[in-house]
Amino acid sequence: EQDYGFGLRQQYFHKTAILVLDHDETQFTKGIILNRPSDLYFEDDVNDGVQWRVWFGGDVQGLNSPNPDIICLHTLKDPKVVEASVTVMNDLQWTSFDNAKRLVKDGVATPDDFWVFSGYAGWGPQQLMGELDRKSWYMVAADSQTLLKELARQSAGCDPRDGGLETWTLLMNMIGRSETAEESSGDFDDLVLKEW
């Protein structure tokens, strides 16, 4: 609902669904973009012949970084996996890419058990609150099952060229913002995102 769009500056933030992983308003907030699937795969240096599908998680230490920050979301309950993970909410946890590769090597997980995100979105002190006050974002409480179903749907065949717009529209409808989603469908920023 801003007077300007992300279309020409940071188009990857246009119509994103972000999961906040860590929040300390006086220090730093870290989140990952959930609706930017890609057709890229990471090679595995631990498990021969294994590839990992990757999502664009954000612009900080992302896909083009020499040292990308890679976060692996999962719902595994094996004690060894839980010990190597951080709980986000209910059934949803995250672990590092190195841990995920090791867990696959140890036979307690498969690559398909993880959603792999490269990069993250970061905010400095008070920055996210300022953006919320300006209505740059809609903040909603989410249940893990809704997020997991949507991630599974995207994994099963979401076209990266859609830019995650279908997911954003679905989530906007779920929070009672279908009119806003409909009004902005197919706008200039949507077209720029699809080209990104």
MARKE-173185 format. One record per residue: z, y, x of N, C-alpha, C in turn; residue number from 1. Coordinates in steps of 0.02 Angstrom, whole numbers, plus 50000, padded with zeros to 5 digits. Each point is the difference from the previous one (the first is absolute). Layout:
[[Z, Y, X], [Z, Y, X], [Z, Y, X], NUM],
...
***
This chain:
[[50000, 49940, 50041], [50000, 50060, 49959], [50000, 50063, 50043], 1],
[[49975, 49995, 50060], [49996, 50058, 50043], [49936, 50039, 49985], 2],
[[49998, 50062, 50023], [49940, 50041, 49991], [49945, 49980, 50048], 3],
[[50014, 49958, 50048], [49951, 49978, 50049], [50007, 49925, 50009], 4],
[[49948, 49968, 50024], [50002, 49928, 50008], [50004, 49980, 50072], 5],
[[50009, 49935, 50010], [50002, 49973, 50067], [49930, 49985, 50025], 6],
[[49950, 50009, 49957], [49933, 49977, 50013], [49970, 50018, 50067], 7],
[[50012, 50060, 50024], [49969, 50021, 50062], [50046, 49996, 50060], 8],
[[50065, 49991, 49989], [50048, 50001, 50055], [50028, 49932, 50015], 9],
[[50034, 49972, 49952], [50031, 49934, 50009], [49983, 49957, 49940], 10],
[[49936, 49984, 49995], [49976, 49966, 49940], [50034, 49933, 49988], 11],
[[50027, 49969, 50051], [50034, 49936, 49991], [50063, 50006, 49958], 12],
[[50027, 50061, 49991], [50059, 50010, 49957], [49982, 50011, 49927], 13],
[[49936, 50010, 49986], [49978, 50013, 49931], [50014, 49938, 49957], 14],
[[50039, 50010, 49948], [50016, 49947, 49951], [50029, 49937, 50033], 15],
[[50050, 50011, 50041], [50032, 49943, 50033], [50062, 49978, 49961], 16],
[[50016, 49937, 50010], [50064, 49972, 49978], [50037, 49984, 50065], 17],
[[50056, 50033, 50011], [50037, 49992, 50062], [50068, 49967, 49987], 18],
[[50015, 49950, 50040], [50065, 49967, 49998], [50042, 50029, 50056], 19],
[[50056, 50031, 49982], [50045, 50028, 50050], [50042, 49944, 50030], 20],
[[49997, 49993, 50065], [50036, 49947, 50036], [50066, 50024, 50027], 21],
[[50002, 50064, 50021], [50059, 50028, 50032], [50004, 50074, 49982], 22],
[[50059, 50021, 49977], [50007, 50070, 49980], [50067, 50028, 50022], 23],
[[49997, 50052, 50040], [50059, 50039, 50018], [49977, 50072, 49998], 24],
[[50018, 50036, 49948], [49974, 50068, 49988], [50014, 50047, 50058], 25],
[[50052, 49986, 50039], [50016, 50045, 50056], [49963, 49980, 50065], 26],
[[49968, 49941, 50000], [49967, 49976, 50061], [49926, 49987, 49990], 27],
[[49985, 49948, 49960], [49932, 49976, 49996], [49991, 49954, 49940], 28],
[[49941, 50000, 49971], [49982, 49954, 49946], [49937, 49964, 50020], 29],
[[50000, 49934, 49990], [49943, 49958, 50019], [49978, 49960, 49939], 30],
[[49935, 50001, 49987], [49973, 49961, 49945], [49932, 49972, 50019], 31],
[[49976, 49952, 49960], [49933, 49973, 50012], [49959, 50007, 49937], 32],
[[49936, 50014, 50011], [49953, 50006, 49944], [49982, 49929, 49978], 33],
[[50010, 49986, 49936], [49989, 49932, 49975], [49929, 49988, 49974], 34],
[[49964, 50052, 49986], [49935, 49989, 49967], [49940, 50022, 50043], 35],
[[50002, 49983, 50063], [49942, 50013, 50044], [49982, 49935, 50037], 36],
[[49975, 49950, 49963], [49978, 49939, 50034], [49940, 50015, 50045], 37],
[[49989, 49959, 50048], [49942, 50008, 50043], [49964, 49933, 50006], 38],
[[49944, 50001, 50032], [49965, 49938, 50015], [50009, 49982, 50073], 39],
[[50052, 50028, 50031], [50015, 49987, 50070], [50050, 49942, 50007], 40],
[[49996, 49967, 50057], [50046, 49945, 50015], [50026, 50008, 50071], 41],
[[50064, 49984, 50010], [50029, 49998, 50067], [49995, 49929, 50026], 42],
[[49982, 49995, 50063], [50001, 49935, 50034], [50073, 49983, 50017], 43],
[[50015, 49937, 50003], [50068, 49977, 50015], [50002, 49974, 50072], 44],
[[50042, 50029, 50041], [50005, 49979, 50070], [50052, 49944, 50010], 45],
[[50030, 49977, 49946], [50051, 49947, 50004], [49975, 49935, 49968], 46],
[[49964, 50006, 49944], [49976, 49943, 49963], [49923, 49998, 50005], 47],
[[49975, 49950, 50035], [49928, 49995, 50012], [49959, 49999, 49935], 48],
[[49948, 50042, 49999], [49953, 50001, 49944], [50025, 50033, 49937], 49],
[[50059, 50029, 50001], [50028, 50032, 49940], [49982, 50074, 49999], 50],
[[49980, 50023, 49941], [49986, 50071, 49989], [50045, 50025, 49943], 51],
[[50016, 50064, 50003], [50044, 50031, 49951], [49964, 50059, 49967], 52],
[[49991, 49997, 49934], [49970, 50057, 49965], [50048, 50059, 50003], 53],
[[49973, 50059, 50010], [50043, 50059, 50010], [49984, 50054, 49949], 54],
[[50052, 50033, 49977], [49996, 50059, 49957], [50013, 50062, 50043], 55],
[[49972, 50056, 49979], [50015, 50064, 50031], [50067, 50022, 49971], 56],
[[50053, 50002, 50041], [50067, 50017, 49976], [50016, 50074, 50006], 57],
[[49963, 50037, 50040], [50013, 50071, 50009], [49968, 50026, 50063], 58],
[[50005, 50065, 50009], [49966, 50033, 50056], [50041, 50002, 50064], 59],
[[50064, 49982, 49998], [50042, 50001, 50060], [49996, 49930, 50031], 60],
[[49981, 49998, 50063], [49992, 49937, 50037], [49960, 49949, 49959], 61],
[[49943, 50022, 49976], [49958, 49959, 49957], [49946, 49961, 50036], 62],
[[49947, 49986, 49964], [49946, 49957, 50025], [49969, 50024, 50064], 63],
[[49995, 50066, 50009], [49968, 50027, 50060], [50048, 50012, 50058], 64],
[[50062, 49984, 49991], [50050, 50012, 50051], [49998, 49945, 50054], 65],
[[50011, 50019, 50063], [50003, 49949, 50052], [50060, 49952, 49991], 66],
[[50052, 50025, 49967], [50059, 49959, 49985], [50017, 50005, 49926], 67],
[[49961, 49966, 49957], [50012, 50007, 49928], [50068, 49972, 49980], 68],
[[50030, 50032, 49951], [50062, 49976, 49970], [49979, 49953, 49944], 69],
[[50016, 49936, 50006], [49976, 49950, 49952], [50060, 49972, 49962], 70],
[[49997, 50006, 49935], [50054, 49977, 49956], [49973, 49945, 49956], 71],
[[50037, 49946, 49994], [49979, 49942, 49960], [50049, 49991, 49942], 72],
[[49975, 50014, 49939], [50041, 49989, 49940], [49996, 49926, 49980], 73],
[[50054, 49975, 49971], [50000, 49930, 49977], [50056, 49989, 49950], 74],
[[50000, 49939, 49971], [50051, 49981, 49951], [50032, 49933, 50019], 75],
[[49996, 49981, 50062], [50025, 49935, 50022], [50076, 49997, 49998], 76],
[[50026, 49941, 49986], [50072, 49991, 49994], [50030, 49955, 50054], 77],
[[49959, 49972, 50043], [50024, 49957, 50053], [50050, 50040, 50043], 78],
[[50059, 49972, 50014], [50051, 50036, 50038], [49975, 50028, 50067], 79],
[[49957, 49964, 50034], [49973, 50024, 50063], [49958, 50064, 49990], 80],
[[49963, 50001, 49945], [49958, 50058, 49985], [50044, 50060, 49979], 81],
[[50048, 49986, 49957], [50045, 50053, 49976], [50038, 50032, 50058], 82],
[[50020, 49959, 50049], [50036, 50026, 50058], [49956, 50048, 50042], 83],
[[49935, 49989, 49999], [49953, 50041, 50039], [49971, 50058, 49959], 84],
[[50030, 50014, 49942], [49970, 50048, 49954], [50050, 50052, 49976], 85],
[[49973, 50053, 49969], [50040, 50053, 49970], [49984, 50000, 49925], 86],
[[50051, 49999, 49958], [49989, 50001, 49928], [49980, 50070, 49977], 87],
[[49947, 50003, 49960], [49978, 50063, 49970], [50030, 50006, 49930], 88],
[[49989, 49949, 49960], [50028, 49996, 49933], [49996, 49928, 49976], 89],
[[50049, 49979, 49963], [50002, 49933, 49971], [49966, 49948, 50043], 90],
[[49942, 49975, 49979], [49965, 49946, 50036], [49955, 50025, 50056], 91],
[[49993, 50064, 50008], [49952, 50027, 50047], [50034, 50019, 50066], 92],
[[49971, 49976, 50056], [50026, 50013, 50067], [49942, 50019, 50046], 93],
[[50017, 50026, 50058], [49949, 50012, 50051], [50026, 49976, 50067], 94],
[[49951, 49983, 50043], [50015, 49980, 50068], [49945, 50026, 50045], 95],
[[50010, 49996, 50064], [49949, 50023, 50048], [49943, 49949, 50003], 96],
[[49943, 50023, 50026], [49943, 49955, 50009], [50017, 49945, 50051], 97],
[[50036, 50018, 50053], [50020, 49949, 50049], [50044, 49947, 49968], 98],
[[50047, 50021, 49958], [50042, 49951, 49965], [49958, 49956, 49953], 99],
[[49954, 50030, 49963], [49958, 49962, 49954], [49959, 49947, 50038], 100],
[[49971, 50020, 50056], [49961, 49951, 50040], [50045, 49943, 50024], 101],
[[50061, 50017, 50022], [50046, 49950, 50024], [50021, 49952, 49944], 102],
[[50011, 50028, 49940], [50020, 49958, 49942], [49944, 49953, 49980], 103],
[[49938, 50022, 50007], [49943, 49956, 49987], [49998, 49945, 50053], 104],
[[50010, 50018, 50062], [50000, 49951, 50055], [50055, 49948, 49990], 105],
[[50057, 50022, 49974], [50057, 49954, 49989], [49992, 49958, 49937], 106],
[[49947, 50014, 49961], [49986, 49959, 49941], [50040, 50018, 49937], 107],
[[50034, 50057, 50000], [50039, 50019, 49941], [49963, 50050, 49955], 108],
[[49939, 50018, 50021], [49959, 50047, 49960], [49927, 49989, 50018], 109],
[[49956, 50029, 49958], [49929, 50001, 50013], [49978, 50073, 49999], 110],
[[49943, 50016, 50030], [49977, 50069, 49997], [49991, 50027, 49929], 111],
[[49983, 49955, 49953], [49992, 50022, 49930], [50066, 50019, 49967], 112],
[[50056, 49985, 50032], [50065, 50020, 49973], [50016, 50073, 50011], 113],
[[49958, 50034, 50040], [50014, 50069, 50019], [49945, 50048, 49979], 114],
[[50019, 50061, 49984], [49954, 50056, 49990], [50011, 50044, 50061], 115],
[[49948, 50010, 50039], [50005, 50033, 50065], [49974, 50072, 49994], 116],
[[50042, 50047, 50019], [49984, 50071, 49997], [50002, 50030, 50070], 117],
[[49947, 50035, 50018], [49997, 50034, 50065], [50010, 50075, 49988], 118],
[[50051, 50027, 50033], [50017, 50070, 49992], [50048, 50013, 49943], 119],
[[50024, 50061, 49998], [50046, 50019, 49947], [49994, 50074, 49986], 120],
[[50028, 50021, 49945], [50005, 50071, 49982], [50070, 50022, 50019], 121],
[[50005, 50057, 50033], [50066, 50024, 50022], [50012, 50072, 49979], 122],
[[50062, 50015, 49985], [50021, 50067, 49981], [50061, 50020, 50041], 123],
[[50001, 50062, 50022], [50057, 50028, 50035], [50055, 50019, 49951], 124],
[[50056, 50028, 50026], [50056, 50020, 49957], [49977, 50047, 49944], 125],
[[50019, 49985, 49940], [49986, 50040, 49940], [49926, 50004, 49980], 126],
[[49955, 49973, 50040], [49929, 50005, 49985], [49981, 49963, 49936], 127],
[[50022, 49939, 49992], [49982, 49962, 49940], [50029, 50033, 49937], 128],
[[50062, 50024, 50004], [50030, 50033, 49942], [49960, 50063, 49981], 129],
[[49976, 50036, 50050], [49958, 50058, 49987], [49936, 49981, 49964], 130],
[[49969, 49945, 50022], [49939, 49977, 49968], [50013, 49976, 49929], 131],
[[50057, 49968, 49989], [50018, 49979, 49933], [50012, 50061, 49955], 132],
[[50034, 50051, 50027], [50012, 50061, 49961], [49935, 50035, 49981], 133],
[[49949, 49996, 50044], [49935, 50030, 49985], [49956, 49955, 49957], 134],
[[50027, 49943, 49981], [49965, 49952, 49958], [49938, 49970, 50036], 135],
[[50006, 49992, 50065], [49947, 49967, 50038], [50001, 49924, 49987], 136],
[[50057, 49975, 49980], [50010, 49929, 49988], [50036, 49989, 49934], 137],
[[49989, 49942, 49971], [50041, 49976, 49944], [50046, 49948, 50029], 138],
[[50064, 50009, 49992], [50048, 49951, 50026], [50022, 49956, 49942], 139],
[[49995, 49935, 50011], [50021, 49953, 49949], [50039, 49943, 50033], 140],
[[50045, 49972, 49962], [50034, 49940, 50022], [49953, 49942, 49983], 141],
[[49993, 49955, 50046], [49955, 49943, 49989], [50039, 49936, 50006], 142],
[[49978, 49950, 49962], [50031, 49935, 50009], [49955, 49959, 50046], 143],
[[50030, 49956, 50037], [49963, 49963, 50050], [49945, 49957, 49969], 144],
[[50011, 49973, 49940], [49949, 49956, 49970], [49936, 50038, 49984], 145],
[[50005, 50063, 49978], [49941, 50040, 49986], [49961, 50012, 50064], 146],
[[50036, 50019, 50054], [49967, 50011, 50064], [49967, 49936, 50026], 147],
[[50036, 49945, 49995], [49974, 49937, 50026], [49938, 49977, 49962], 148],
[[50000, 50008, 49934], [49941, 49981, 49961], [49940, 50042, 50020], 149],
[[50011, 50064, 50011], [49945, 50043, 50018], [49974, 49985, 50070], 150],
[[50045, 49987, 50047], [49979, 49981, 50068], [49961, 49934, 49998], 151],
[[50023, 49953, 49960], [49965, 49936, 49994], [49930, 50011, 49970], 152],
[[49994, 50043, 49951], [49935, 50015, 49970], [49953, 50030, 50052], 153],
[[50026, 50047, 50039], [49958, 50031, 50051], [49980, 49949, 50053], 154],
[[50045, 49955, 50017], [49984, 49949, 50050], [49945, 49954, 49976], 155],
[[49999, 49987, 49936], [49953, 49951, 49972], [49929, 50026, 49996], 156],
[[49988, 50063, 50011], [49931, 50020, 49997], [49988, 50073, 49984], 157],
[[50048, 50042, 50011], [49990, 50071, 49989], [49950, 50026, 50051], 158],
[[49951, 50037, 49977], [49948, 50027, 50044], [50027, 50062, 50036], 159],
[[50004, 49998, 50067], [50025, 50059, 50036], [49961, 50064, 49986], 160],
[[49937, 49992, 49980], [49960, 50060, 49986], [50023, 50036, 49937], 161],
[[50042, 49968, 49960], [50031, 50033, 49942], [50052, 50051, 50023], 162],
[[50024, 49993, 50061], [50050, 50046, 50028], [50069, 49993, 49969], 163],
[[50012, 49947, 49962], [50065, 49992, 49968], [50008, 50040, 49937], 164],
[[49945, 50030, 49976], [50004, 50042, 49940], [50018, 49961, 49938], 165],
[[49976, 49939, 49995], [50016, 49958, 49942], [50075, 49987, 49997], 166],
[[50030, 49986, 50058], [50072, 49988, 50002], [50038, 50063, 49980], 167],
[[49979, 50057, 50025], [50034, 50063, 49983], [49996, 50013, 49925], 168],
[[49942, 49989, 49971], [49992, 50010, 49928], [50045, 49953, 49961], 169],
[[50003, 49937, 50021], [50044, 49952, 49967], [50073, 50022, 50002], 170],
[[50022, 50022, 50059], [50070, 50021, 50007], [50013, 50065, 49960], 171],
[[49953, 50046, 49999], [50008, 50061, 49961], [50006, 49984, 49926], 172],
[[49961, 49953, 49976], [50005, 49978, 49930], [50068, 49970, 49986], 173],
[[50027, 49962, 50048], [50065, 49968, 49992], [50057, 50050, 49995], 174],
[[49992, 50059, 50030], [50054, 50050, 49998], [49986, 50054, 49948], 175],
[[49953, 49987, 49956], [49987, 50047, 49946], [49959, 50061, 50019], 176],
[[49961, 49995, 50054], [49959, 50055, 50023], [49925, 49985, 49993], 177],
[[49982, 49962, 49948], [49930, 49981, 49992], [49954, 50060, 49989], 178],
[[50025, 50051, 49967], [49959, 50060, 49989], [49983, 50034, 50067], 179],
[[50049, 50005, 50045], [49988, 50029, 50066], [49949, 49957, 50038], 180],
[[50008, 49934, 49997], [49953, 49955, 50035], [49930, 50007, 49973], 181],
[[49994, 50005, 49934], [49934, 50005, 49969], [49966, 50067, 50017], 182],
[[50039, 50054, 49998], [49972, 50067, 50014], [49972, 50006, 50070], 183],
[[50030, 49965, 50048], [49978, 50007, 50070], [49954, 49944, 50023], 184],
[[49982, 49954, 49956], [49958, 49944, 50019], [49930, 50023, 50018], 185],
[[49977, 49978, 50058], [49932, 50017, 50022], [49992, 50070, 50028], 186],
[[50056, 50034, 50014], [49994, 50068, 50027], [49978, 49999, 50073], 187],
[[49990, 50059, 50028], [49975, 50007, 50068], [50043, 49962, 50050], 188],
[[50066, 50005, 49993], [50045, 49967, 50047], [49992, 49924, 49996], 189],
[[49988, 49973, 49940], [49987, 49928, 49993], [49938, 49980, 50040], 190],
[[49948, 50040, 49994], [49937, 49984, 50035], [50010, 50003, 50076], 191],
[[50037, 50051, 50024], [50012, 50005, 50072], [50041, 49941, 50024], 192],
[[50051, 49980, 49961], [50041, 49942, 50019], [49957, 49937, 50007], 193],
[[49955, 49990, 49954], [49958, 49940, 50003], [49955, 50000, 50061], 194],
[[49982, 50059, 50024], [49960, 50004, 50061], [50041, 49992, 50063], 195],
[[50065, 50015, 49995], [50045, 49995, 50057], [50004, 49928, 50021], 196],
***
